[in-house]
Amino acid sequence: MLFLFYPRGRFAQLEDGSWYVKTRALGFQPYFDNGFPHGVDQWISGAATGWATMALTLASTTPGPAAASAGVQ
């Protein structure tokens, strides 16, 4: 399913390398800054950046011999 999201999603990456996602969480959690950009939206944006990194890595690499022997295509 990566092919459904990758072409459109690759343009959403910001100049600093992060991916911004607006939070949908209710405001009952106390806010504290962990150093990731995007202020109150930093937790979901951090997760989105991690998922995007994994997806882009999979999309940009070819399987090696170990992956081929494991049945990965």
Chimera marker file (.cmm) of the C-alpha trace (Angstrom):
<marker_set name="trace">
<marker id="1" x="0.000" y="0.000" z="0.000" r="1" g="1" b="0" radius="0.5"/>
<marker id="2" x="3.021" y="2.274" z="0.110" r="1" g="1" b="0" radius="0.5"/>
<marker id="3" x="2.480" y="3.227" z="-3.519" r="1" g="1" b="0" radius="0.5"/>
<marker id="4" x="-0.832" y="4.870" z="-2.591" r="1" g="1" b="0" radius="0.5"/>
<marker id="5" x="0.782" y="7.317" z="-0.172" r="1" g="1" b="0" radius="0.5"/>
<marker id="6" x="4.366" y="7.811" z="-1.284" r="1" g="1" b="0" radius="0.5"/>
<marker id="7" x="3.925" y="9.968" z="-4.424" r="1" g="1" b="0" radius="0.5"/>
<marker id="8" x="1.587" y="12.368" z="-2.658" r="1" g="1" b="0" radius="0.5"/>
<marker id="9" x="3.303" y="12.261" z="0.736" r="1" g="1" b="0" radius="0.5"/>
<marker id="10" x="6.846" y="12.949" z="-0.356" r="1" g="1" b="0" radius="0.5"/>
<marker id="11" x="5.919" y="16.585" z="-0.954" r="1" g="1" b="0" radius="0.5"/>
<marker id="12" x="4.763" y="17.034" z="2.663" r="1" g="1" b="0" radius="0.5"/>
<marker id="13" x="8.255" y="16.813" z="4.137" r="1" g="1" b="0" radius="0.5"/>
<marker id="14" x="9.412" y="20.138" z="5.558" r="1" g="1" b="0" radius="0.5"/>
<marker id="15" x="12.816" y="21.753" z="5.037" r="1" g="1" b="0" radius="0.5"/>
<marker id="16" x="14.045" y="20.571" z="8.460" r="1" g="1" b="0" radius="0.5"/>
<marker id="17" x="13.287" y="16.948" z="7.489" r="1" g="1" b="0" radius="0.5"/>
<marker id="18" x="10.228" y="16.590" z="9.728" r="1" g="1" b="0" radius="0.5"/>
<marker id="19" x="6.643" y="15.865" z="8.726" r="1" g="1" b="0" radius="0.5"/>
<marker id="20" x="3.941" y="18.044" z="10.298" r="1" g="1" b="0" radius="0.5"/>
<marker id="21" x="0.707" y="16.413" z="11.464" r="1" g="1" b="0" radius="0.5"/>
<marker id="22" x="-1.937" y="18.311" z="13.428" r="1" g="1" b="0" radius="0.5"/>
<marker id="23" x="-2.880" y="16.578" z="16.641" r="1" g="1" b="0" radius="0.5"/>
<marker id="24" x="-6.429" y="15.375" z="17.255" r="1" g="1" b="0" radius="0.5"/>
<marker id="25" x="-5.816" y="14.650" z="20.941" r="1" g="1" b="0" radius="0.5"/>
<marker id="26" x="-7.879" y="16.396" z="23.571" r="1" g="1" b="0" radius="0.5"/>
<marker id="27" x="-6.090" y="19.051" z="25.580" r="1" g="1" b="0" radius="0.5"/>
<marker id="28" x="-6.135" y="17.255" z="28.929" r="1" g="1" b="0" radius="0.5"/>
<marker id="29" x="-2.500" y="16.123" z="28.690" r="1" g="1" b="0" radius="0.5"/>
<marker id="30" x="-0.003" y="18.568" z="30.187" r="1" g="1" b="0" radius="0.5"/>
<marker id="31" x="2.164" y="20.058" z="27.451" r="1" g="1" b="0" radius="0.5"/>
<marker id="32" x="5.931" y="20.003" z="27.645" r="1" g="1" b="0" radius="0.5"/>
<marker id="33" x="8.462" y="20.632" z="24.919" r="1" g="1" b="0" radius="0.5"/>
<marker id="34" x="10.625" y="17.641" z="24.003" r="1" g="1" b="0" radius="0.5"/>
<marker id="35" x="12.682" y="19.559" z="21.426" r="1" g="1" b="0" radius="0.5"/>
<marker id="36" x="10.943" y="18.294" z="18.288" r="1" g="1" b="0" radius="0.5"/>
<marker id="37" x="9.501" y="21.041" z="16.060" r="1" g="1" b="0" radius="0.5"/>
<marker id="38" x="5.775" y="21.888" z="15.759" r="1" g="1" b="0" radius="0.5"/>
<marker id="39" x="4.920" y="22.834" z="19.350" r="1" g="1" b="0" radius="0.5"/>
<marker id="40" x="1.773" y="21.131" z="20.669" r="1" g="1" b="0" radius="0.5"/>
<marker id="41" x="1.712" y="18.896" z="17.586" r="1" g="1" b="0" radius="0.5"/>
<marker id="42" x="5.235" y="17.556" z="18.159" r="1" g="1" b="0" radius="0.5"/>
<marker id="43" x="4.301" y="14.073" z="19.437" r="1" g="1" b="0" radius="0.5"/>
<marker id="44" x="2.182" y="13.058" z="16.451" r="1" g="1" b="0" radius="0.5"/>
<marker id="45" x="4.575" y="14.820" z="14.068" r="1" g="1" b="0" radius="0.5"/>
<marker id="46" x="7.472" y="12.853" z="15.564" r="1" g="1" b="0" radius="0.5"/>
<marker id="47" x="5.610" y="9.600" z="14.985" r="1" g="1" b="0" radius="0.5"/>
<marker id="48" x="4.737" y="10.673" z="11.432" r="1" g="1" b="0" radius="0.5"/>
<marker id="49" x="8.378" y="11.509" z="10.748" r="1" g="1" b="0" radius="0.5"/>
<marker id="50" x="9.408" y="8.041" z="11.926" r="1" g="1" b="0" radius="0.5"/>
<marker id="51" x="6.809" y="6.284" z="9.763" r="1" g="1" b="0" radius="0.5"/>
<marker id="52" x="7.710" y="8.436" z="6.762" r="1" g="1" b="0" radius="0.5"/>
<marker id="53" x="11.387" y="7.620" z="7.213" r="1" g="1" b="0" radius="0.5"/>
<marker id="54" x="10.641" y="3.892" z="7.243" r="1" g="1" b="0" radius="0.5"/>
<marker id="55" x="8.378" y="4.139" z="4.186" r="1" g="1" b="0" radius="0.5"/>
<marker id="56" x="10.861" y="6.203" z="2.192" r="1" g="1" b="0" radius="0.5"/>
<marker id="57" x="13.675" y="3.825" z="3.127" r="1" g="1" b="0" radius="0.5"/>
<marker id="58" x="11.679" y="0.842" z="1.889" r="1" g="1" b="0" radius="0.5"/>
<marker id="59" x="10.716" y="2.673" z="-1.291" r="1" g="1" b="0" radius="0.5"/>
<marker id="60" x="14.265" y="3.749" z="-2.094" r="1" g="1" b="0" radius="0.5"/>
<marker id="61" x="16.181" y="0.507" z="-1.549" r="1" g="1" b="0" radius="0.5"/>
<marker id="62" x="16.379" y="-2.755" z="-3.414" r="1" g="1" b="0" radius="0.5"/>
<marker id="63" x="16.315" y="-6.019" z="-1.481" r="1" g="1" b="0" radius="0.5"/>
<marker id="64" x="19.703" y="-7.608" z="-0.919" r="1" g="1" b="0" radius="0.5"/>
<marker id="65" x="20.601" y="-11.315" z="-0.946" r="1" g="1" b="0" radius="0.5"/>
<marker id="66" x="19.393" y="-11.860" z="2.629" r="1" g="1" b="0" radius="0.5"/>
<marker id="67" x="15.981" y="-10.397" z="1.822" r="1" g="1" b="0" radius="0.5"/>
<marker id="68" x="15.721" y="-12.481" z="-1.341" r="1" g="1" b="0" radius="0.5"/>
<marker id="69" x="16.421" y="-15.701" z="0.561" r="1" g="1" b="0" radius="0.5"/>
<marker id="70" x="13.769" y="-14.746" z="3.131" r="1" g="1" b="0" radius="0.5"/>
<marker id="71" x="11.157" y="-14.389" z="0.394" r="1" g="1" b="0" radius="0.5"/>
<marker id="72" x="10.970" y="-10.576" z="0.436" r="1" g="1" b="0" radius="0.5"/>
<marker id="73" x="10.152" y="-9.098" z="-2.951" r="1" g="1" b="0" radius="0.5"/>
<link id1="1" id2="2" r="1" g="1" b="0" radius="0.2"/>
<link id1="2" id2="3" r="1" g="1" b="0" radius="0.2"/>
<link id1="3" id2="4" r="1" g="1" b="0" radius="0.2"/>
<link id1="4" id2="5" r="1" g="1" b="0" radius="0.2"/>
<link id1="5" id2="6" r="1" g="1" b="0" radius="0.2"/>
<link id1="6" id2="7" r="1" g="1" b="0" radius="0.2"/>
<link id1="7" id2="8" r="1" g="1" b="0" radius="0.2"/>
<link id1="8" id2="9" r="1" g="1" b="0" radius="0.2"/>
<link id1="9" id2="10" r="1" g="1" b="0" radius="0.2"/>
<link id1="10" id2="11" r="1" g="1" b="0" radius="0.2"/>
<link id1="11" id2="12" r="1" g="1" b="0" radius="0.2"/>
<link id1="12" id2="13" r="1" g="1" b="0" radius="0.2"/>
<link id1="13" id2="14" r="1" g="1" b="0" radius="0.2"/>
<link id1="14" id2="15" r="1" g="1" b="0" radius="0.2"/>
<link id1="15" id2="16" r="1" g="1" b="0" radius="0.2"/>
<link id1="16" id2="17" r="1" g="1" b="0" radius="0.2"/>
<link id1="17" id2="18" r="1" g="1" b="0" radius="0.2"/>
<link id1="18" id2="19" r="1" g="1" b="0" radius="0.2"/>
<link id1="19" id2="20" r="1" g="1" b="0" radius="0.2"/>
<link id1="20" id2="21" r="1" g="1" b="0" radius="0.2"/>
<link id1="21" id2="22" r="1" g="1" b="0" radius="0.2"/>
<link id1="22" id2="23" r="1" g="1" b="0" radius="0.2"/>
<link id1="23" id2="24" r="1" g="1" b="0" radius="0.2"/>
<link id1="24" id2="25" r="1" g="1" b="0" radius="0.2"/>
<link id1="25" id2="26" r="1" g="1" b="0" radius="0.2"/>
<link id1="26" id2="27" r="1" g="1" b="0" radius="0.2"/>
<link id1="27" id2="28" r="1" g="1" b="0" radius="0.2"/>
<link id1="28" id2="29" r="1" g="1" b="0" radius="0.2"/>
<link id1="29" id2="30" r="1" g="1" b="0" radius="0.2"/>
<link id1="30" id2="31" r="1" g="1" b="0" radius="0.2"/>
<link id1="31" id2="32" r="1" g="1" b="0" radius="0.2"/>
<link id1="32" id2="33" r="1" g="1" b="0" radius="0.2"/>
<link id1="33" id2="34" r="1" g="1" b="0" radius="0.2"/>
<link id1="34" id2="35" r="1" g="1" b="0" radius="0.2"/>
<link id1="35" id2="36" r="1" g="1" b="0" radius="0.2"/>
<link id1="36" id2="37" r="1" g="1" b="0" radius="0.2"/>
<link id1="37" id2="38" r="1" g="1" b="0" radius="0.2"/>
<link id1="38" id2="39" r="1" g="1" b="0" radius="0.2"/>
<link id1="39" id2="40" r="1" g="1" b="0" radius="0.2"/>
<link id1="40" id2="41" r="1" g="1" b="0" radius="0.2"/>
<link id1="41" id2="42" r="1" g="1" b="0" radius="0.2"/>
<link id1="42" id2="43" r="1" g="1" b="0" radius="0.2"/>
<link id1="43" id2="44" r="1" g="1" b="0" radius="0.2"/>
<link id1="44" id2="45" r="1" g="1" b="0" radius="0.2"/>
<link id1="45" id2="46" r="1" g="1" b="0" radius="0.2"/>
<link id1="46" id2="47" r="1" g="1" b="0" radius="0.2"/>
<link id1="47" id2="48" r="1" g="1" b="0" radius="0.2"/>
<link id1="48" id2="49" r="1" g="1" b="0" radius="0.2"/>
<link id1="49" id2="50" r="1" g="1" b="0" radius="0.2"/>
<link id1="50" id2="51" r="1" g="1" b="0" radius="0.2"/>
<link id1="51" id2="52" r="1" g="1" b="0" radius="0.2"/>
<link id1="52" id2="53" r="1" g="1" b="0" radius="0.2"/>
<link id1="53" id2="54" r="1" g="1" b="0" radius="0.2"/>
<link id1="54" id2="55" r="1" g="1" b="0" radius="0.2"/>
<link id1="55" id2="56" r="1" g="1" b="0" radius="0.2"/>
<link id1="56" id2="57" r="1" g="1" b="0" radius="0.2"/>
<link id1="57" id2="58" r="1" g="1" b="0" radius="0.2"/>
<link id1="58" id2="59" r="1" g="1" b="0" radius="0.2"/>
<link id1="59" id2="60" r="1" g="1" b="0" radius="0.2"/>
<link id1="60" id2="61" r="1" g="1" b="0" radius="0.2"/>
<link id1="61" id2="62" r="1" g="1" b="0" radius="0.2"/>
<link id1="62" id2="63" r="1" g="1" b="0" radius="0.2"/>
<link id1="63" id2="64" r="1" g="1" b="0" radius="0.2"/>
<link id1="64" id2="65" r="1" g="1" b="0" radius="0.2"/>
<link id1="65" id2="66" r="1" g="1" b="0" radius="0.2"/>
<link id1="66" id2="67" r="1" g="1" b="0" radius="0.2"/>
<link id1="67" id2="68" r="1" g="1" b="0" radius="0.2"/>
<link id1="68" id2="69" r="1" g="1" b="0" radius="0.2"/>
<link id1="69" id2="70" r="1" g="1" b="0" radius="0.2"/>
<link id1="70" id2="71" r="1" g="1" b="0" radius="0.2"/>
<link id1="71" id2="72" r="1" g="1" b="0" radius="0.2"/>
<link id1="72" id2="73" r="1" g="1" b="0" radius="0.2"/>
</marker_set>
